[in-house]
Amino acid sequence: MFEMAAAAFEELVVDELDRLPDDMIDGLENVVFVVEDRPEDGSLDLLGLYDGWALTERDRYGVGELPDRIIVYREPHLAVCEDERELRDEIHTTLVHEIAHFYGIDDDRLHELGWA
């Protein structure tokens, strides 16, 4: 397992977010990005999670709504990566995957596109 402190991992997530295309990020409304050590069940199986309503499933989205969350899990990423280059690639893929869920793209389509 690759080792990295929580603060350094969070910096990598922010750096990879900055590298994503503007047209992917510009449509995100009321979404926050969160880094957590592990999913609530303590497993290392889940790299990320979109917690919210997909854009395609929203009737209306008003003022006062809690933000949707895209969660990136640190320990599962470290468990599947051997070095920083591989970690950056996996974080990038996780961010694209979870952002795609915001836009209403399901796991089957993400598999077809090579992002799952």
Rosetta constraint file for C-alpha pairs under 8 A:
AtomPair CA 1 CA 78 HARMONIC 5.89 0.50
AtomPair CA 1 CA 79 HARMONIC 4.75 0.50
AtomPair CA 1 CA 80 HARMONIC 6.95 0.50
AtomPair CA 1 CA 81 HARMONIC 6.82 0.50
AtomPair CA 1 CA 82 HARMONIC 6.51 0.50
AtomPair CA 2 CA 78 HARMONIC 5.07 0.50
AtomPair CA 2 CA 79 HARMONIC 6.46 0.50
AtomPair CA 2 CA 80 HARMONIC 7.95 0.50
AtomPair CA 2 CA 81 HARMONIC 6.06 0.50
AtomPair CA 2 CA 82 HARMONIC 5.28 0.50
AtomPair CA 2 CA 83 HARMONIC 6.25 0.50
AtomPair CA 3 CA 78 HARMONIC 6.47 0.50
AtomPair CA 4 CA 8 HARMONIC 6.48 0.50
AtomPair CA 4 CA 9 HARMONIC 6.32 0.50
AtomPair CA 4 CA 78 HARMONIC 7.52 0.50
AtomPair CA 5 CA 9 HARMONIC 6.25 0.50
AtomPair CA 6 CA 10 HARMONIC 6.17 0.50
AtomPair CA 6 CA 37 HARMONIC 7.80 0.50
AtomPair CA 6 CA 74 HARMONIC 7.31 0.50
AtomPair CA 7 CA 11 HARMONIC 6.32 0.50
AtomPair CA 8 CA 12 HARMONIC 6.45 0.50
AtomPair CA 9 CA 13 HARMONIC 6.41 0.50
AtomPair CA 9 CA 74 HARMONIC 6.89 0.50
AtomPair CA 10 CA 14 HARMONIC 6.30 0.50
AtomPair CA 10 CA 35 HARMONIC 6.48 0.50
AtomPair CA 11 CA 15 HARMONIC 6.07 0.50
AtomPair CA 12 CA 16 HARMONIC 6.07 0.50
AtomPair CA 12 CA 88 HARMONIC 6.90 0.50
AtomPair CA 12 CA 91 HARMONIC 8.00 0.50
AtomPair CA 13 CA 17 HARMONIC 6.13 0.50
AtomPair CA 13 CA 88 HARMONIC 7.99 0.50
AtomPair CA 13 CA 91 HARMONIC 6.55 0.50
AtomPair CA 13 CA 92 HARMONIC 7.93 0.50
AtomPair CA 14 CA 18 HARMONIC 6.25 0.50
AtomPair CA 15 CA 19 HARMONIC 6.51 0.50
AtomPair CA 16 CA 20 HARMONIC 6.64 0.50
AtomPair CA 16 CA 88 HARMONIC 7.11 0.50
AtomPair CA 16 CA 91 HARMONIC 7.11 0.50
AtomPair CA 16 CA 92 HARMONIC 5.84 0.50
AtomPair CA 17 CA 92 HARMONIC 7.59 0.50
AtomPair CA 17 CA 95 HARMONIC 7.40 0.50
AtomPair CA 20 CA 24 HARMONIC 6.92 0.50
AtomPair CA 20 CA 25 HARMONIC 7.14 0.50
AtomPair CA 21 CA 25 HARMONIC 6.70 0.50
AtomPair CA 22 CA 26 HARMONIC 5.71 0.50
AtomPair CA 23 CA 27 HARMONIC 6.93 0.50
AtomPair CA 24 CA 28 HARMONIC 7.70 0.50
AtomPair CA 24 CA 99 HARMONIC 7.89 0.50
AtomPair CA 28 CA 102 HARMONIC 7.81 0.50
AtomPair CA 30 CA 66 HARMONIC 7.72 0.50
AtomPair CA 30 CA 67 HARMONIC 4.77 0.50
AtomPair CA 30 CA 68 HARMONIC 6.27 0.50
AtomPair CA 31 CA 67 HARMONIC 5.12 0.50
AtomPair CA 31 CA 68 HARMONIC 4.65 0.50
AtomPair CA 31 CA 69 HARMONIC 5.53 0.50
AtomPair CA 31 CA 70 HARMONIC 7.18 0.50
AtomPair CA 32 CA 67 HARMONIC 6.40 0.50
AtomPair CA 32 CA 68 HARMONIC 6.32 0.50
AtomPair CA 32 CA 69 HARMONIC 4.96 0.50
AtomPair CA 32 CA 70 HARMONIC 6.28 0.50
AtomPair CA 33 CA 69 HARMONIC 5.81 0.50
AtomPair CA 33 CA 70 HARMONIC 4.85 0.50
AtomPair CA 33 CA 71 HARMONIC 5.95 0.50
AtomPair CA 33 CA 72 HARMONIC 7.66 0.50
AtomPair CA 34 CA 69 HARMONIC 6.84 0.50
AtomPair CA 34 CA 70 HARMONIC 6.12 0.50
AtomPair CA 34 CA 71 HARMONIC 4.73 0.50
AtomPair CA 34 CA 72 HARMONIC 6.27 0.50
AtomPair CA 35 CA 71 HARMONIC 5.65 0.50
AtomPair CA 35 CA 72 HARMONIC 4.88 0.50
AtomPair CA 35 CA 73 HARMONIC 5.87 0.50
AtomPair CA 35 CA 74 HARMONIC 6.79 0.50
AtomPair CA 36 CA 71 HARMONIC 6.83 0.50
AtomPair CA 36 CA 72 HARMONIC 6.32 0.50
AtomPair CA 36 CA 73 HARMONIC 5.02 0.50
AtomPair CA 36 CA 74 HARMONIC 6.14 0.50
AtomPair CA 37 CA 73 HARMONIC 5.29 0.50
AtomPair CA 37 CA 74 HARMONIC 4.79 0.50
AtomPair CA 37 CA 75 HARMONIC 5.40 0.50
AtomPair CA 37 CA 76 HARMONIC 7.95 0.50
AtomPair CA 38 CA 42 HARMONIC 5.67 0.50
AtomPair CA 38 CA 43 HARMONIC 6.73 0.50
AtomPair CA 38 CA 44 HARMONIC 6.81 0.50
AtomPair CA 38 CA 73 HARMONIC 5.29 0.50
AtomPair CA 38 CA 74 HARMONIC 6.59 0.50
AtomPair CA 38 CA 75 HARMONIC 5.97 0.50
AtomPair CA 38 CA 76 HARMONIC 6.82 0.50
AtomPair CA 39 CA 43 HARMONIC 6.29 0.50
AtomPair CA 39 CA 44 HARMONIC 7.60 0.50
AtomPair CA 39 CA 46 HARMONIC 6.96 0.50
AtomPair CA 39 CA 73 HARMONIC 6.81 0.50
AtomPair CA 43 CA 76 HARMONIC 7.82 0.50
AtomPair CA 44 CA 75 HARMONIC 6.80 0.50
AtomPair CA 44 CA 76 HARMONIC 4.45 0.50
AtomPair CA 44 CA 79 HARMONIC 7.36 0.50
AtomPair CA 45 CA 76 HARMONIC 6.43 0.50
AtomPair CA 46 CA 73 HARMONIC 7.35 0.50
AtomPair CA 46 CA 76 HARMONIC 6.58 0.50
AtomPair CA 47 CA 72 HARMONIC 6.18 0.50
AtomPair CA 47 CA 73 HARMONIC 5.29 0.50
AtomPair CA 47 CA 74 HARMONIC 7.66 0.50
AtomPair CA 47 CA 76 HARMONIC 5.67 0.50
AtomPair CA 47 CA 77 HARMONIC 5.99 0.50
AtomPair CA 47 CA 94 HARMONIC 6.71 0.50
AtomPair CA 48 CA 70 HARMONIC 7.20 0.50
AtomPair CA 48 CA 71 HARMONIC 5.34 0.50
AtomPair CA 48 CA 72 HARMONIC 4.48 0.50
AtomPair CA 48 CA 73 HARMONIC 5.67 0.50
AtomPair CA 48 CA 94 HARMONIC 6.08 0.50
AtomPair CA 48 CA 95 HARMONIC 7.72 0.50
AtomPair CA 48 CA 98 HARMONIC 6.84 0.50
AtomPair CA 49 CA 69 HARMONIC 7.94 0.50
AtomPair CA 49 CA 70 HARMONIC 5.75 0.50
AtomPair CA 49 CA 71 HARMONIC 5.11 0.50
AtomPair CA 49 CA 72 HARMONIC 6.77 0.50
AtomPair CA 49 CA 98 HARMONIC 6.23 0.50
AtomPair CA 50 CA 68 HARMONIC 7.54 0.50
AtomPair CA 50 CA 69 HARMONIC 5.94 0.50
AtomPair CA 50 CA 70 HARMONIC 4.64 0.50
AtomPair CA 50 CA 71 HARMONIC 6.47 0.50
AtomPair CA 50 CA 98 HARMONIC 5.33 0.50
AtomPair CA 50 CA 99 HARMONIC 7.46 0.50
AtomPair CA 50 CA 101 HARMONIC 6.51 0.50
AtomPair CA 50 CA 102 HARMONIC 7.03 0.50
AtomPair CA 51 CA 68 HARMONIC 5.72 0.50
AtomPair CA 51 CA 69 HARMONIC 5.01 0.50
AtomPair CA 51 CA 70 HARMONIC 6.21 0.50
AtomPair CA 51 CA 71 HARMONIC 7.69 0.50
AtomPair CA 52 CA 67 HARMONIC 7.74 0.50
AtomPair CA 52 CA 68 HARMONIC 4.54 0.50
AtomPair CA 52 CA 69 HARMONIC 6.41 0.50
AtomPair CA 52 CA 102 HARMONIC 7.54 0.50
AtomPair CA 53 CA 57 HARMONIC 6.29 0.50
AtomPair CA 53 CA 58 HARMONIC 6.52 0.50
AtomPair CA 53 CA 68 HARMONIC 7.19 0.50
AtomPair CA 53 CA 102 HARMONIC 6.97 0.50
AtomPair CA 54 CA 58 HARMONIC 6.68 0.50
AtomPair CA 54 CA 101 HARMONIC 6.22 0.50
AtomPair CA 54 CA 102 HARMONIC 4.52 0.50
AtomPair CA 54 CA 103 HARMONIC 5.69 0.50
AtomPair CA 54 CA 104 HARMONIC 4.93 0.50
AtomPair CA 55 CA 102 HARMONIC 5.86 0.50
AtomPair CA 55 CA 103 HARMONIC 5.18 0.50
AtomPair CA 55 CA 104 HARMONIC 5.93 0.50
AtomPair CA 56 CA 103 HARMONIC 6.61 0.50
AtomPair CA 56 CA 104 HARMONIC 5.37 0.50
AtomPair CA 57 CA 104 HARMONIC 7.52 0.50
AtomPair CA 61 CA 65 HARMONIC 7.19 0.50
AtomPair CA 70 CA 95 HARMONIC 7.95 0.50
AtomPair CA 70 CA 98 HARMONIC 6.41 0.50
AtomPair CA 70 CA 99 HARMONIC 7.46 0.50
AtomPair CA 72 CA 91 HARMONIC 7.78 0.50
AtomPair CA 72 CA 94 HARMONIC 7.40 0.50
AtomPair CA 72 CA 95 HARMONIC 7.66 0.50
AtomPair CA 73 CA 77 HARMONIC 6.57 0.50
AtomPair CA 74 CA 78 HARMONIC 6.29 0.50
AtomPair CA 75 CA 79 HARMONIC 6.09 0.50
AtomPair CA 76 CA 80 HARMONIC 6.56 0.50
AtomPair CA 77 CA 81 HARMONIC 6.29 0.50
AtomPair CA 77 CA 87 HARMONIC 6.78 0.50
AtomPair CA 77 CA 90 HARMONIC 7.16 0.50
AtomPair CA 77 CA 91 HARMONIC 7.47 0.50
AtomPair CA 78 CA 82 HARMONIC 7.59 0.50
AtomPair CA 78 CA 87 HARMONIC 7.10 0.50
AtomPair CA 81 CA 86 HARMONIC 5.69 0.50
AtomPair CA 81 CA 87 HARMONIC 5.46 0.50
AtomPair CA 81 CA 90 HARMONIC 7.83 0.50
AtomPair CA 82 CA 86 HARMONIC 6.56 0.50
AtomPair CA 82 CA 87 HARMONIC 7.43 0.50
AtomPair CA 83 CA 87 HARMONIC 6.19 0.50
AtomPair CA 84 CA 88 HARMONIC 6.05 0.50
AtomPair CA 85 CA 89 HARMONIC 6.37 0.50
AtomPair CA 86 CA 90 HARMONIC 6.19 0.50
AtomPair CA 87 CA 91 HARMONIC 6.09 0.50
AtomPair CA 88 CA 92 HARMONIC 6.09 0.50
AtomPair CA 89 CA 93 HARMONIC 6.22 0.50
AtomPair CA 90 CA 94 HARMONIC 6.09 0.50
AtomPair CA 91 CA 95 HARMONIC 6.13 0.50
AtomPair CA 92 CA 96 HARMONIC 6.28 0.50
AtomPair CA 93 CA 97 HARMONIC 6.02 0.50
AtomPair CA 93 CA 115 HARMONIC 6.25 0.50
AtomPair CA 93 CA 116 HARMONIC 7.78 0.50
AtomPair CA 94 CA 98 HARMONIC 6.14 0.50
AtomPair CA 95 CA 99 HARMONIC 5.99 0.50
AtomPair CA 96 CA 100 HARMONIC 6.00 0.50
AtomPair CA 96 CA 115 HARMONIC 7.30 0.50
AtomPair CA 97 CA 101 HARMONIC 6.64 0.50
AtomPair CA 97 CA 110 HARMONIC 7.10 0.50
AtomPair CA 97 CA 115 HARMONIC 5.95 0.50
AtomPair CA 97 CA 116 HARMONIC 6.68 0.50
AtomPair CA 98 CA 102 HARMONIC 6.73 0.50
AtomPair CA 99 CA 103 HARMONIC 6.68 0.50
AtomPair CA 100 CA 104 HARMONIC 6.38 0.50
AtomPair CA 100 CA 105 HARMONIC 5.26 0.50
AtomPair CA 100 CA 106 HARMONIC 7.66 0.50
AtomPair CA 100 CA 110 HARMONIC 7.97 0.50
AtomPair CA 101 CA 105 HARMONIC 5.06 0.50
AtomPair CA 101 CA 106 HARMONIC 6.16 0.50
AtomPair CA 105 CA 109 HARMONIC 6.40 0.50
AtomPair CA 105 CA 110 HARMONIC 6.87 0.50
AtomPair CA 106 CA 110 HARMONIC 6.30 0.50
AtomPair CA 107 CA 111 HARMONIC 6.09 0.50
AtomPair CA 107 CA 116 HARMONIC 6.81 0.50
AtomPair CA 108 CA 112 HARMONIC 6.45 0.50
AtomPair CA 109 CA 113 HARMONIC 6.25 0.50
AtomPair CA 110 CA 114 HARMONIC 6.06 0.50
AtomPair CA 110 CA 115 HARMONIC 5.03 0.50
AtomPair CA 110 CA 116 HARMONIC 5.41 0.50
AtomPair CA 111 CA 115 HARMONIC 5.81 0.50
AtomPair CA 111 CA 116 HARMONIC 4.85 0.50
